[in-house]
Amino acid sequence: MPDIYDRAKATAARQLAPRSKGGKGLEMTLTKSVTGEYDPETGTTGGSTEIYEGSALRETYDEADINGTTILQSDVKFIVSPVQLTGADMPEITDGDKITFDGSTYSVKNVSPWNYAGLNIGFEVQARE
């Protein structure tokens, strides 16, 4: 029998699934830039971009939460599913990642993972266009 955290993860994934799959979310793309190793011959670091397809729900911040420094009027909050559209786990979202949602691209400013007993149940993301 799965434990309570596995059930919570499954519930979050089901509720945040795209509307076309019976959930309340929309499809989104998470883009992570990965820095490569330093090449002394060229003096640069290589890198790559990793793309993950998932789903999320977008909200605006309450007026009481907007302080003009860490949270701006234009910032949005995403509740991101713990799983990708393929069913694999969504990787840990970090500051600086990009989220493409409903035709707009946002930069991740802050992330609060919902992590219980080492299991990511979802992610609360502050993002800025």
DSSP file (Angstrom, degrees, kcal/mol; ACC not computed):
  #  RESIDUE AA STRUCTURE BP1 BP2  ACC     N-H-->O    O-->H-N    N-H-->O    O-->H-N    TCO  KAPPA ALPHA  PHI   PSI    X-CA   Y-CA   Z-CA
    1    1 A M              0   0    0      0, 0.0     2,-0.0     0, 0.0     0, 0.0   0.000 360.0 360.0 360.0 131.0    0.0    0.0    0.0
    2    2 A P        -     0   0    0      0, 0.0     2,-0.0     0, 0.0     0, 0.0  -0.332 360.0-116.7 -67.3 150.5    1.4    3.4   -0.9
    3    3 A D     >  -     0   0    0      1,-0.1     4,-1.9     4,-0.0     3,-0.3  -0.251  33.1 -92.2 -83.0 178.0    2.1    5.8    1.9
    4    4 A I  H  > S+     0   0    0      1,-0.2     4,-2.1     2,-0.2     5,-0.1   0.814 123.5  53.6 -61.4 -33.7    0.4    9.1    2.5
    5    5 A Y  H  > S+     0   0    0      2,-0.2     4,-2.3     1,-0.2    -1,-0.2   0.879 106.9  51.0 -72.8 -36.8    3.1   11.1    0.5
    6    6 A D  H  > S+     0   0    0     -3,-0.3     4,-2.2     2,-0.2    -2,-0.2   0.904 111.9  48.3 -63.4 -40.2    2.8    8.9   -2.6
    7    7 A R  H  X S+     0   0    0     -4,-1.9     4,-2.3     2,-0.2    -2,-0.2   0.892 110.3  51.4 -66.8 -38.9   -1.0    9.4   -2.5
    8    8 A A  H  X S+     0   0    0     -4,-2.1     4,-2.5     2,-0.2    -2,-0.2   0.902 110.1  49.6 -64.0 -40.4   -0.5   13.2   -2.1
    9    9 A K  H  X S+     0   0    0     -4,-2.3     4,-2.6     2,-0.2    -2,-0.2   0.921 111.4  48.6 -63.5 -44.0    1.9   13.2   -5.1
   10   10 A A  H  X S+     0   0    0     -4,-2.2     4,-2.2     2,-0.2    -2,-0.2   0.887 111.8  49.8 -64.0 -39.0   -0.6   11.3   -7.2
   11   11 A T  H  X S+     0   0    0     -4,-2.3     4,-2.6     2,-0.2     5,-0.2   0.926 111.7  47.6 -65.5 -45.1   -3.4   13.6   -6.1
   12   12 A A  H  X S+     0   0    0     -4,-2.5     4,-2.4     1,-0.2    -2,-0.2   0.919 112.4  49.7 -61.8 -43.6   -1.4   16.7   -7.0
   13   13 A A  H  X S+     0   0    0     -4,-2.6     4,-0.5     1,-0.2    -1,-0.2   0.900 112.7  47.4 -62.5 -40.8   -0.4   15.3  -10.4
   14   14 A R  H >< S+     0   0    0     -4,-2.2     3,-0.5    -5,-0.2    -2,-0.2   0.915 115.4  43.9 -67.5 -43.6   -4.0   14.4  -11.2
   15   15 A Q  H 3< S+     0   0    0     -4,-2.6     9,-2.9     1,-0.2    10,-0.3   0.828 116.9  45.5 -73.2 -31.7   -5.4   17.9  -10.1
   16   16 A L  H 3< S+     0   0    0     -4,-2.4    65,-0.2    -5,-0.2    -1,-0.2   0.423  86.2 118.6 -92.2   1.4   -2.6   19.8  -11.9
   17   17 A A  S << S-     0   0    0     -4,-0.5     8,-2.1    -3,-0.5     5,-0.1  -0.223  80.4 -81.7 -60.6 156.7   -2.8   17.8  -15.1
   18   18 A P  B > > -a   25   0A   0      0, 0.0     3,-2.1     0, 0.0     5,-2.0  -0.227  39.0-113.3 -58.3 152.3   -3.7   19.7  -18.3
   19   19 A R  G > 5S+     0   0    0      6,-1.6     3,-1.8     1,-0.3     7,-0.1   0.829 116.8  64.2 -57.2 -32.8   -7.4   20.3  -18.8
   20   20 A S  G 3 5S+     0   0    0      1,-0.3    -1,-0.3     2,-0.1     6,-0.1   0.696 105.6  45.8 -65.6 -16.8   -7.3   18.0  -21.8
   21   21 A K  G < 5S-     0   0    0     -3,-2.1    -1,-0.3    -7,-0.1    -2,-0.2   0.145 130.1 -91.9-111.6  17.4   -6.5   15.2  -19.4
   22   22 A G  T < 5S+     0   0    0     -3,-1.8    -3,-0.2     1,-0.2    -2,-0.1   0.475  89.9 112.3  92.6   2.7   -9.1   16.0  -16.8
   23   23 A G  S   <S-     0   0    0     -5,-2.0    -1,-0.2     2,-0.1    -7,-0.2  -0.192  72.9-116.4 -96.3-169.0   -7.0   18.3  -14.5
   24   24 A K  S    S+     0   0    0     -9,-2.9    -8,-0.2   -10,-0.1    -5,-0.1   0.434  83.1  83.4-106.9  -4.4   -7.2   22.0  -13.8
   25   25 A G  B     -a   18   0A   0     -8,-2.1    -6,-1.6   -10,-0.3     2,-0.3  -0.181  66.8-128.5 -93.5-175.6   -3.8   23.0  -15.2
   26   26 A L  E     -B   56   0B   0     30,-2.6    30,-2.3    -8,-0.2     2,-0.1  -0.899  37.1 -88.2-127.3 159.7   -2.3   23.9  -18.5
   27   27 A E  E     +B   55   0B   0     -2,-0.3    75,-0.7    28,-0.2     2,-0.3  -0.411  49.3 178.9 -67.9 144.8    0.7   22.5  -20.3
   28   28 A M  E     -BC  54 101B   0     26,-2.4    26,-2.9    73,-0.1     2,-0.5  -0.949  22.7-135.1-142.4 160.8    4.0   24.3  -19.5
   29   29 A T  E     -BC  53 100B   0     71,-2.1    71,-2.5    -2,-0.3     2,-0.5  -0.985  10.5-156.4-122.5 127.5    7.6   23.9  -20.5
   30   30 A L  E     -BC  52  99B   0     22,-3.1    22,-2.6    -2,-0.5     2,-0.5  -0.907  10.1-165.2-101.1 124.7   10.5   24.1  -18.0
   31   31 A T  E     -BC  51  98B   0     67,-2.9    67,-2.4    -2,-0.5     2,-0.5  -0.953   4.5-172.1-115.0 120.4   13.8   25.1  -19.6
   32   32 A K  E     -B   50   0B   0     18,-3.0    18,-3.1    -2,-0.5     2,-0.5  -0.939  14.8-145.4-113.0 130.0   17.0   24.5  -17.5
   33   33 A S  E     -B   49   0B   0     -2,-0.5     2,-0.5    16,-0.2    16,-0.2  -0.841  15.7-159.0 -93.1 126.0   20.4   25.8  -18.6
   34   34 A V  E     -B   48   0B   0     14,-3.3    14,-2.4    -2,-0.5     2,-0.4  -0.923  10.0-138.3-110.4 122.9   23.1   23.4  -17.6
   35   35 A T  E     -B   47   0B   0     -2,-0.5    12,-0.3    12,-0.2    11,-0.1  -0.625  19.6-147.7 -80.8 132.8   26.7   24.7  -17.3
   36   36 A G  E     -     0   0B   0     10,-4.5     2,-0.1    -2,-0.4    -1,-0.1  -0.136  31.5 -70.8 -86.7-172.3   29.4   22.5  -18.7
   37   37 A E  E     -     0   0B   0      1,-0.1     9,-1.4     8,-0.1     2,-0.2  -0.466  55.1 -95.4 -81.7 154.3   32.9   22.0  -17.6
   38   38 A Y  E     -B   45   0B   0      7,-0.2     7,-0.2    -2,-0.1    -1,-0.1  -0.497  30.6-152.1 -70.7 131.9   35.6   24.6  -18.2
   39   39 A D  E  >> -B   44   0B   0      5,-3.0     4,-2.5    -2,-0.2     5,-0.8  -0.921   3.5-163.7-106.7 108.2   37.7   24.2  -21.3
   40   40 A P  T  45S+     0   0    0      0, 0.0    -1,-0.1     0, 0.0     5,-0.0   0.770  86.1  59.4 -65.2 -24.6   41.2   25.7  -20.7
   41   41 A E  T  45S+     0   0    0      1,-0.2    -2,-0.0     3,-0.1     0, 0.0   0.897 120.1  25.1 -70.6 -39.8   41.9   25.7  -24.5
   42   42 A T  T  45S-     0   0    0     -3,-0.4    -1,-0.2     2,-0.2     3,-0.1   0.656  98.9-131.4 -97.1 -18.2   39.0   27.9  -25.4
   43   43 A G  T  <5S+     0   0    0     -4,-2.5     2,-0.3     1,-0.3    -5,-0.1   0.688  71.5 103.2  75.5  18.1   38.6   29.6  -22.0
   44   44 A T  E   < -B   39   0B   0     -5,-0.8    -5,-3.0    -7,-0.1     2,-0.5  -0.804  68.8-123.7-126.6 167.7   34.9   29.0  -22.0
   45   45 A T  E     -B   38   0B   0     -2,-0.3    -7,-0.2    -7,-0.2    -8,-0.1  -0.953  25.8-138.1-110.2 132.5   32.5   26.6  -20.3
   46   46 A G  E     +     0   0B   0     -9,-1.4   -10,-4.5    -2,-0.5     2,-0.3  -0.234  28.1 174.0 -75.6 174.7   30.2   24.6  -22.5
   47   47 A G  E     -B   35   0B   0    -12,-0.3     2,-0.3   -11,-0.1   -12,-0.2  -0.986  17.9-150.5-170.5 171.8   26.6   24.1  -21.7
   48   48 A S  E     -B   34   0B   0    -14,-2.4   -14,-3.3    -2,-0.3     2,-0.5  -0.928  18.1-120.9-147.1 170.6   23.4   22.7  -22.8
   49   49 A T  E     -B   33   0B   0     -2,-0.3     2,-0.4   -16,-0.2   -16,-0.2  -0.975  19.1-159.5-119.9 129.8   19.7   23.3  -22.4
   50   50 A E  E     -B   32   0B   0    -18,-3.1   -18,-3.0    -2,-0.5     2,-0.4  -0.919   7.5-159.1-110.1 135.8   17.3   20.7  -21.0
   51   51 A I  E     -B   31   0B   0     -2,-0.4     2,-0.4   -20,-0.2   -20,-0.2  -0.949   7.6-174.0-120.3 132.6   13.6   20.9  -21.7
   52   52 A Y  E     -B   30   0B   0    -22,-2.6   -22,-3.1    -2,-0.4     2,-0.5  -0.990  15.2-145.0-127.3 131.2   10.8   19.3  -19.7
   53   53 A E  E     +B   29   0B   0     -2,-0.4    32,-2.4   -24,-0.2    33,-0.4  -0.837  40.5 134.3 -96.4 126.9    7.2   19.2  -20.6
   54   54 A G  E     -B   28   0B   0    -26,-2.9   -26,-2.4    -2,-0.5     2,-0.3  -0.641  45.0-102.3-146.1-156.9    4.8   19.4  -17.6
   55   55 A S  E     +B   27   0B   0     28,-0.4    26,-2.5   -28,-0.3     2,-0.3  -0.979  32.0 167.5-143.1 155.4    1.7   21.2  -16.4
   56   56 A A  E     -BD  26  80B   0    -30,-2.3   -30,-2.6    -2,-0.3     2,-0.4  -0.959  30.4-122.7-157.7 169.8    0.9   24.0  -13.9
   57   57 A L  E     - D   0  79B   0     22,-1.9    22,-2.5    -2,-0.3     2,-0.4  -0.987  26.3-144.6-121.5 132.3   -1.7   26.4  -12.6
   58   58 A R  E     + D   0  78B   0     -2,-0.4     2,-0.3    20,-0.2    20,-0.2  -0.838  22.0 172.6-103.7 136.3   -1.0   30.1  -12.8
   59   59 A E  E     - D   0  77B   0     18,-3.1    18,-2.8    -2,-0.4     2,-0.3  -0.915  27.4-124.4-132.0 160.1   -2.2   32.5  -10.1
   60   60 A T  E     - D   0  76B   0     -2,-0.3     2,-0.2    16,-0.2    16,-0.2  -0.736  35.9-104.3 -98.3 157.3   -1.6   36.2   -9.3
   61   61 A Y        -     0   0    0     14,-0.7     2,-0.1    -2,-0.3     5,-0.0  -0.530  34.4-109.2 -79.0 146.4   -0.3   37.3   -5.9
   62   62 A D    >>  -     0   0    0     -2,-0.2     3,-1.5     1,-0.1     4,-0.9  -0.417  29.3-114.2 -67.1 150.1   -2.6   38.9   -3.4
   63   63 A E  G >4 S+     0   0    0      1,-0.3     3,-0.7     2,-0.2    -1,-0.1   0.852 116.8  59.9 -54.9 -36.3   -2.1   42.6   -2.8
   64   64 A A  G 34 S+     0   0    0      1,-0.2    -1,-0.3     3,-0.0    -3,-0.0   0.760 103.5  51.5 -66.0 -24.3   -1.0   41.9    0.8
   65   65 A D  G <4 S+     0   0    0     -3,-1.5     2,-0.6     2,-0.0    -1,-0.2   0.693  87.4  93.4 -85.3 -19.8    1.9   39.7   -0.6
   66   66 A I    <<  +     0   0    0     -4,-0.9     6,-0.1    -3,-0.7     7,-0.1  -0.643  40.5 163.7 -82.1 117.9    3.3   42.3   -3.0
   67   67 A N        -     0   0    0      4,-1.0     5,-0.2    -2,-0.6    -1,-0.2   0.449  49.0-120.1-114.1  -3.1    6.0   44.3   -1.3
   68   68 A G  S    S+     0   0    0      3,-2.2     4,-0.2     1,-0.1    -2,-0.1   0.363  99.2  56.8  82.8  -6.8    7.7   46.0   -4.3
   69   69 A T  S    S+     0   0    0      2,-0.3     3,-0.2     3,-0.1    -1,-0.1   0.692 119.2  13.7-118.6 -63.7   11.1   44.4   -3.7
   70   70 A T  S    S+     0   0    0      1,-0.3     2,-0.5     2,-0.0    -4,-0.1   0.837 135.9  35.9 -86.0 -33.0   11.0   40.6   -3.6
   71   71 A I  S    S-     0   0    0     -6,-0.1    -3,-2.2     4,-0.0    -4,-1.0  -0.974  78.8-163.6-122.1 118.2    7.5   40.3   -5.0
   72   72 A L    >   -     0   0    0     -2,-0.5     3,-1.3    -4,-0.2   -11,-0.2  -0.535  34.0-107.6 -97.0 164.3    6.5   42.8   -7.7
   73   73 A Q  T 3  S+     0   0    0      1,-0.3   -12,-0.2    -2,-0.2    -1,-0.1   0.835 119.8  50.3 -56.7 -35.4    3.0   43.7   -9.1
   74   74 A S  T 3  S+     0   0    0    -14,-0.1    55,-0.3     2,-0.1    -1,-0.3   0.539  86.4 111.0 -85.6  -6.8    3.8   41.8  -12.3
   75   75 A D    <   -     0   0    0     -3,-1.3   -14,-0.7    53,-0.1     2,-0.3  -0.318  51.2-157.6 -68.1 150.7    5.0   38.6  -10.7
   76   76 A V  E     -DE  60 127B   0     51,-2.4    51,-2.6   -16,-0.2     2,-0.5  -0.890  10.2-132.7-125.3 159.2    2.9   35.4  -11.0
   77   77 A K  E     -DE  59 126B   0    -18,-2.8   -18,-3.1    -2,-0.3     2,-0.4  -0.951  17.9-163.1-113.4 129.3    2.8   32.3   -8.9
   78   78 A F  E     -DE  58 125B   0     47,-2.7    47,-3.0    -2,-0.5     2,-0.7  -0.921  11.9-155.5-109.3 137.2    2.8   28.9  -10.5
   79   79 A I  E     -DE  57 124B   0    -22,-2.5   -22,-1.9    -2,-0.4     2,-0.4  -0.961  26.7-158.7-105.2 111.5    1.8   25.7   -8.8
   80   80 A V  E     -DE  56 123B   0     43,-2.9    43,-1.7    -2,-0.7   -24,-0.2  -0.764  15.4-115.8-103.2 135.5    3.7   23.1  -10.8
   81   81 A S        -     0   0    0    -26,-2.5    41,-0.2    -2,-0.4   -26,-0.1  -0.291  18.1-129.5 -61.7 147.2    2.9   19.4  -11.0
   82   82 A P  S    S+     0   0    0      0, 0.0     8,-2.8     0, 0.0     2,-0.3   0.566  89.0  57.9 -75.9  -7.5    5.4   16.9   -9.6
   83   83 A V  B    S-H   89   0C   0      6,-0.3   -28,-0.4    38,-0.1     6,-0.2  -0.915  79.3-124.5-126.1 151.8    5.4   14.9  -12.8
   84   84 A Q    >   -     0   0    0      4,-3.5     3,-1.4    -2,-0.3   -30,-0.3  -0.297  39.8 -99.4 -78.7 171.3    6.1   15.6  -16.4
   85   85 A L  T 3  S+     0   0    0    -32,-2.4   -31,-0.1     1,-0.3    -1,-0.1   0.767 125.2  59.5 -64.0 -24.4    3.6   14.9  -19.2
   86   86 A T  T 3  S-     0   0    0    -33,-0.4    -1,-0.3     2,-0.1     3,-0.1   0.617 120.2-109.7 -77.6 -12.6    5.5   11.6  -19.8
   87   87 A G  S <  S+     0   0    0     -3,-1.4    -2,-0.1     1,-0.4     3,-0.1   0.233  79.5 125.6  99.9 -12.7    4.9   10.5  -16.3
   88   88 A A  S    S-     0   0    0      1,-0.1    -4,-3.5    -5,-0.1    -1,-0.4  -0.376  73.1 -85.7 -73.9 159.0    8.5   10.9  -15.2
   89   89 A D  B     -H   83   0C   0     -6,-0.2    -6,-0.3    -3,-0.1    -1,-0.1  -0.375  41.4-116.1 -64.7 141.3    9.3   13.0  -12.1
   90   90 A M        -     0   0    0     -8,-2.8     3,-0.1    30,-0.1    -1,-0.1  -0.628  36.2-116.6 -73.4 133.2    9.7   16.7  -12.7
   91   91 A P        -     0   0    0      0, 0.0     2,-0.2     0, 0.0    -1,-0.1  -0.257  43.0 -77.4 -67.6 162.3   13.3   17.8  -11.9
   92   92 A E        -     0   0    0      1,-0.1     2,-0.3    21,-0.0    31,-0.0  -0.411  49.0-133.8 -59.6 126.8   13.9   20.2   -9.1
   93   93 A I        -     0   0    0     -2,-0.2     2,-0.3    -3,-0.1    -1,-0.1  -0.691  28.1-171.1 -85.5 136.8   13.1   23.7  -10.3
   94   94 A T    >   -     0   0    0     -2,-0.3     3,-1.9    16,-0.1    14,-0.2  -0.865  33.1 -80.0-128.5 161.1   15.7   26.3   -9.4
   95   95 A D  T 3  S+     0   0    0     -2,-0.3    14,-0.2     1,-0.2     3,-0.1  -0.313 115.7  32.0 -55.9 138.0   16.1   30.1   -9.6
   96   96 A G  T 3  S+     0   0    0     12,-2.5    -1,-0.2     1,-0.4    13,-0.1   0.184  86.7 125.8  96.1 -16.7   17.0   31.2  -13.1
   97   97 A D    <   -     0   0    0     -3,-1.9    11,-3.0    10,-0.1     2,-0.4  -0.259  57.2-125.4 -65.7 164.3   15.1   28.4  -14.9
   98   98 A K  E     -CF  31 107B   0    -67,-2.4   -67,-2.9     9,-0.2     2,-0.5  -0.920  17.2-162.1-115.8 140.9   12.5   29.5  -17.6
   99   99 A I  E     -CF  30 106B   0      7,-2.6     7,-3.1    -2,-0.4     2,-0.6  -0.990   3.2-160.3-121.5 125.8    8.9   28.5  -17.7
  100  100 A T  E     +CF  29 105B   0    -71,-2.5   -71,-2.1    -2,-0.5     2,-0.4  -0.938  23.6 165.6-104.4 121.4    6.8   28.9  -20.9
  101  101 A F  E >   -CF  28 104B   0      3,-2.8     3,-1.9    -2,-0.6   -73,-0.1  -0.988  61.1 -14.4-143.3 124.3    3.1   28.9  -20.1
  102  102 A D  T 3  S-     0   0    0    -75,-0.7     3,-0.1    -2,-0.4    -1,-0.1   0.851 129.0 -47.9  52.6  41.4    0.2   30.0  -22.2
  103  103 A G  T 3  S+     0   0    0      1,-0.2     2,-0.3     0, 0.0    -1,-0.3   0.381 119.3  99.2  86.3  -3.4    2.4   31.7  -24.8
  104  104 A S  E <   -F  101   0B   0     -3,-1.9    -3,-2.8     2,-0.0     2,-0.5  -0.881  61.8-139.9-117.5 149.9    4.5   33.7  -22.4
  105  105 A T  E     -F  100   0B   0     -2,-0.3     2,-0.3    -5,-0.2    -5,-0.2  -0.927  20.6-171.3-111.2 132.3    8.0   33.0  -21.0
  106  106 A Y  E     -F   99   0B   0     -7,-3.1    -7,-2.6    -2,-0.5     2,-0.5  -0.893  19.8-131.0-121.8 148.0    8.8   33.7  -17.4
  107  107 A S  E     -FG  98 128B   0     21,-3.3    21,-2.3    -2,-0.3     2,-0.4  -0.854  28.9-120.5 -96.8 133.3   12.1   33.7  -15.4
  108  108 A V  E     + G   0 127B   0    -11,-3.0   -12,-2.5    -2,-0.5    19,-0.2  -0.601  35.2 171.4 -74.7 126.1   12.0   31.7  -12.1
  109  109 A K  E     +     0   0B   0     17,-3.0     2,-0.3    -2,-0.4    18,-0.2   0.726  65.7   3.7-104.4 -32.6   12.8   34.1   -9.2
  110  110 A N  E     - G   0 126B   0     16,-1.6    16,-3.0   -16,-0.1     2,-0.4  -0.986  60.3-159.9-156.7 144.6   12.0   31.8   -6.2
  111  111 A V  E     - G   0 125B   0     -2,-0.3    14,-0.2    14,-0.2   -16,-0.1  -0.994   7.2-171.3-132.3 134.1   10.9   28.2   -5.6
  112  112 A S  E     - G   0 124B   0     12,-2.9    12,-2.1    -2,-0.4     2,-0.2  -0.891  20.5-154.0-120.0  98.1    9.3   26.6   -2.7
  113  113 A P  E     - G   0 123B   0      0, 0.0     2,-1.4     0, 0.0    10,-0.2  -0.484  15.1-133.9 -71.5 140.6    9.3   22.8   -3.3
  114  114 A W  E     + G   0 122B   0      8,-3.0     7,-3.8    -2,-0.2     8,-0.7  -0.746  43.8 167.1 -89.3  87.7    6.6   20.9   -1.5
  115  115 A N  E     + G   0 120B   0     -2,-1.4     2,-0.5     5,-0.2     5,-0.2  -0.924  12.4 176.3-115.1 116.9    9.0   18.2   -0.3
  116  116 A Y  E >  S- G   0 119B   0      3,-2.4     3,-1.7    -2,-0.6    -2,-0.0  -0.982  72.3 -14.4-124.5 124.5    7.8   15.7    2.3
  117  117 A A  T 3  S-     0   0    0     -2,-0.5    -1,-0.1     1,-0.3     3,-0.1   0.844 129.8 -53.2  54.0  37.0   10.0   12.8    3.5
  118  118 A G  T 3  S+     0   0    0      1,-0.2     2,-0.5    -3,-0.1    -1,-0.3   0.564 114.6 116.3  80.2   8.6   12.2   13.4    0.5
  119  119 A L  E <   - G   0 116B   0     -3,-1.7    -3,-2.4     0, 0.0     2,-0.6  -0.949  63.6-133.3-116.3 123.3    9.4   13.2   -2.0
  120  120 A N  E     + G   0 115B   0     -2,-0.5    -5,-0.2    -5,-0.2   -30,-0.1  -0.639  23.7 177.5 -76.0 117.6    8.5   16.2   -4.2
  121  121 A I  E     -     0   0B   0     -7,-3.8     2,-0.3    -2,-0.6    -1,-0.2   0.660  64.3 -51.5 -90.7 -20.9    4.7   16.7   -4.1
  122  122 A G  E     - G   0 114B   0     -8,-0.7    -8,-3.0   -41,-0.2    -1,-0.4  -0.951  55.2-102.1 166.9-177.2    4.8   19.8   -6.2
  123  123 A F  E     -EG  80 113B   0    -43,-1.7   -43,-2.9    -2,-0.3     2,-0.6  -0.999   9.3-152.5-138.0 135.3    6.5   23.2   -6.6
  124  124 A E  E     -EG  79 112B   0    -12,-2.1   -12,-2.9    -2,-0.4     2,-0.4  -0.951  28.4-169.3-104.4 118.7    5.3   26.7   -5.8
  125  125 A V  E     -EG  78 111B   0    -47,-3.0   -47,-2.7    -2,-0.6     2,-0.5  -0.925  21.3-153.3-120.3 129.0    7.2   29.0   -8.1
  126  126 A Q  E     +EG  77 110B   0    -16,-3.0   -17,-3.0    -2,-0.4   -16,-1.6  -0.884  30.8 176.9 -93.0 126.5    7.5   32.8   -8.1
  127  127 A A  E     -EG  76 108B   0    -51,-2.6   -51,-2.4    -2,-0.5     2,-0.4  -0.931  21.5-154.1-135.9 156.9    8.2   33.9  -11.7
  128  128 A R  E       G   0 107B   0    -21,-2.3   -21,-3.3    -2,-0.3   -53,-0.1  -0.993 360.0 360.0-133.6 134.9    8.6   37.2  -13.6
  129  129 A E              0   0    0     -2,-0.4   -24,-0.1   -55,-0.3   -54,-0.1   0.467 360.0 360.0 -75.8 360.0    7.9   37.9  -17.3
